[in-house]
Amino acid sequence: MSKHPVFEIKYELLEDQVEELRAVDTATFDKEWHQIYGPFTVIVDGHEFIPYPPPDMPLSAKDLYSELILTNLDLLVDACYYLNSHKYLALKYVENCWTWLEIQVDDEVLILSELNHEIPYRYLLQTDKFLMIDAPYGSFSNIRVHKSEFINEIRTKIIEFIKEIQAINSELLKSVYFSKLLGFCDNQNKGDTTCYHH
């Protein structure tokens, strides 16, 4: 039996939204949508950072698990960029004000923990470890993953996501809301081993 990956991203585009997206032009998407919705999570050593529906759940119930897929992927891209210049990151779960994914850098290894801490900052990404100093752990703590594995999983899932959107309606990729993901893929496709601002 194969062991699950230490770091994994899961998402799903819901069928009813896919049908709507087929008919949306870029201007309408930019003005009215700004987002792709659906179940999304980051799994760290088998622990779901964001609740994710079981595979046998009916479509009608999966809407309860809808997340901001674009925002979550953008945040992970930001994390890749910040890892080049910071030894500490905390990424906020968008839908509540107290759950954070903490990333501590130990050379080429990342140490991942879930923190529960409500702080009066509206930013989704923090680099000040002091702000989280008293935060209790959530469902996982001090899980080690190679930096390359972390970045490769983000890259792989973003490329998969972009290809799905392209197959649904390639016009959507002209939207400003896809520019960060496309820029990240472009940098990665050039053979960069790390992420760079473009």
C-alpha positions as CSV (number, residue, x, y, z in Angstrom):
1,M,0.0,0.0,0.0
2,S,1.5,3.3,-1.1
3,K,1.9,6.1,1.5
4,H,0.0,9.3,0.9
5,P,2.1,12.3,-0.1
6,V,3.1,14.6,2.8
7,F,1.7,17.6,1.0
8,E,-1.2,17.4,-1.4
9,I,-3.7,19.9,-2.9
10,K,-7.2,18.7,-3.8
11,Y,-10.0,20.7,-5.6
12,E,-13.0,20.1,-7.7
13,L,-14.9,22.1,-10.2
14,L,-18.6,21.6,-9.7
15,E,-20.7,20.6,-12.7
16,D,-23.3,23.3,-12.4
17,Q,-20.6,26.0,-12.4
18,V,-18.8,24.4,-15.3
19,E,-21.9,24.8,-17.5
20,E,-22.2,28.5,-16.5
21,L,-18.5,29.1,-17.2
22,R,-18.8,27.8,-20.8
23,A,-20.9,30.8,-21.7
24,V,-19.1,33.5,-19.8
25,D,-16.8,36.0,-21.7
26,T,-13.7,37.6,-20.1
27,A,-15.3,41.0,-19.5
28,T,-18.3,39.4,-17.6
29,F,-15.9,37.2,-15.6
30,D,-13.8,40.2,-14.6
31,K,-16.9,42.3,-13.7
32,E,-19.2,39.7,-12.0
33,W,-17.2,36.6,-11.1
34,H,-13.6,37.3,-10.1
35,Q,-13.5,33.7,-8.8
36,I,-13.8,30.0,-9.4
37,Y,-15.7,28.2,-6.7
38,G,-15.6,24.6,-5.5
39,P,-14.3,22.2,-2.9
40,F,-10.6,22.9,-2.1
41,T,-8.2,21.8,0.5
42,V,-4.5,21.4,1.4
43,I,-3.8,18.0,2.9
44,V,-0.7,17.8,5.2
45,D,0.3,14.3,6.3
46,G,-3.3,13.1,5.9
47,H,-4.9,16.0,7.7
48,E,-7.2,18.3,5.7
49,F,-6.4,22.0,6.4
50,I,-9.8,22.9,4.9
51,P,-12.8,20.5,5.2
52,Y,-13.3,18.5,2.0
53,P,-16.4,16.5,1.0
54,P,-16.2,12.7,0.9
55,P,-16.2,11.2,-2.6
56,D,-19.6,9.7,-2.4
57,M,-21.3,13.0,-1.4
58,P,-24.1,14.1,-3.8
59,L,-23.4,17.2,-5.9
60,S,-26.2,19.1,-4.2
61,A,-24.4,18.8,-0.8
62,K,-21.0,19.6,-2.2
63,D,-22.0,23.3,-2.5
64,L,-21.7,23.5,1.3
65,Y,-17.9,22.9,0.8
66,S,-17.5,25.6,-1.8
67,E,-14.2,27.6,-1.5
68,L,-12.5,30.4,-3.4
69,I,-10.2,28.2,-5.6
70,L,-8.5,31.1,-7.4
71,T,-7.8,32.9,-4.1
72,N,-6.4,29.8,-2.4
73,L,-4.1,29.0,-5.4
74,D,-3.0,32.6,-5.6
75,L,-2.0,32.5,-1.9
76,L,0.0,29.3,-2.5
77,V,1.8,31.1,-5.4
78,D,2.6,34.0,-3.0
79,A,4.0,31.5,-0.5
80,C,6.4,30.1,-3.2
81,Y,7.7,33.6,-3.9
82,Y,8.1,34.5,-0.2
83,L,10.0,31.2,0.5
84,N,12.9,32.7,-1.4
85,S,13.4,35.5,1.1
86,H,11.6,34.5,4.3
87,K,12.2,31.8,6.9
88,Y,8.6,32.1,8.3
89,L,5.2,32.3,6.7
90,A,1.6,31.9,7.9
91,L,-1.2,31.6,5.3
92,K,-4.7,32.4,6.5
93,Y,-7.7,30.2,5.7
94,V,-9.8,32.7,3.8
95,E,-13.2,31.7,5.2
96,N,-12.5,32.2,8.9
97,C,-10.4,34.6,11.0
98,W,-8.4,32.1,13.2
99,T,-7.0,29.2,11.1
100,W,-3.5,29.5,9.7
101,L,-1.1,27.3,7.8
102,E,2.3,27.9,9.3
103,I,5.4,27.3,7.2
104,Q,8.9,27.4,8.8
105,V,11.9,27.1,6.6
106,D,14.8,24.8,7.7
107,D,17.2,24.9,4.7
108,E,15.5,22.8,2.0
109,V,12.8,21.4,4.3
110,L,9.6,23.1,5.3
111,I,7.9,22.5,8.7
112,L,4.1,22.8,8.4
113,S,1.7,23.3,11.2
114,E,-1.9,24.3,11.6
115,L,-2.3,27.2,14.0
116,N,-5.5,28.6,15.6
117,H,-5.1,32.2,16.4
118,E,-7.4,35.2,15.8
119,I,-5.3,38.3,15.2
120,P,-6.6,41.7,14.1
121,Y,-4.9,41.7,10.7
122,R,-6.8,41.4,7.4
123,Y,-3.8,40.2,5.4
124,L,-3.9,36.6,4.3
125,L,-0.2,36.1,4.6
126,Q,2.0,37.0,7.5
127,T,5.8,36.8,7.8
128,D,6.2,38.0,11.4
129,K,6.6,34.9,13.6
130,F,6.1,37.1,16.7
131,L,2.4,37.5,15.8
132,M,1.8,33.8,16.1
133,I,4.1,33.1,19.1
134,D,1.3,32.1,21.4
135,A,-1.0,30.4,18.9
136,P,-2.1,26.8,19.8
137,Y,-1.7,24.0,17.2
138,G,-4.7,22.7,15.3
139,S,-5.0,19.2,13.8
140,F,-1.3,18.8,12.8
141,S,2.0,20.2,13.8
142,N,5.7,20.1,12.8
143,I,5.2,18.1,9.7
144,R,8.3,18.1,7.5
145,V,8.1,18.2,3.7
146,H,10.9,19.0,1.2
147,K,10.6,22.5,-0.3
148,S,10.8,21.0,-3.8
149,E,7.9,18.6,-3.1
150,F,5.8,21.6,-1.8
151,I,6.5,23.7,-4.8
152,N,6.1,20.9,-7.3
153,E,2.7,20.0,-5.9
154,I,1.6,23.6,-6.2
155,R,2.9,23.8,-9.8
156,T,1.4,20.5,-10.8
157,K,-2.1,21.3,-9.5
158,I,-2.1,24.8,-11.0
159,I,-1.2,23.5,-14.4
160,E,-3.9,20.9,-14.0
161,F,-6.4,23.6,-13.0
162,I,-5.4,25.9,-15.9
163,K,-5.8,23.0,-18.4
164,E,-9.3,22.3,-17.0
165,I,-10.3,26.0,-17.4
166,Q,-8.8,26.0,-20.9
167,A,-11.0,23.0,-21.9
168,I,-14.1,24.6,-20.4
169,N,-13.6,28.1,-21.9
170,S,-10.1,29.3,-23.0
171,E,-11.3,32.9,-23.1
172,L,-11.4,33.0,-19.3
173,L,-7.6,32.7,-19.1
174,K,-7.4,36.2,-20.5
175,S,-8.9,37.5,-17.3
176,V,-6.7,39.5,-15.0
177,Y,-7.8,37.1,-12.2
178,F,-5.7,34.3,-13.9
179,S,-2.6,36.4,-14.5
180,K,-0.8,35.4,-11.3
181,L,-1.3,31.6,-11.9
182,L,-0.3,31.9,-15.6
183,G,2.8,33.9,-14.7
184,F,3.8,31.2,-12.1
185,C,3.3,28.5,-14.7
186,D,5.3,30.4,-17.3
187,N,8.2,30.8,-14.8
188,Q,8.1,27.1,-13.9
189,N,8.0,26.0,-17.6
190,K,11.2,28.0,-18.3
191,G,12.9,25.4,-16.1
192,D,13.3,27.6,-13.0
193,T,14.0,25.5,-9.9
194,T,12.6,28.2,-7.6
195,C,9.9,30.8,-8.0
196,Y,10.6,34.3,-9.1
197,H,8.5,37.4,-9.3
198,H,7.7,38.2,-12.9
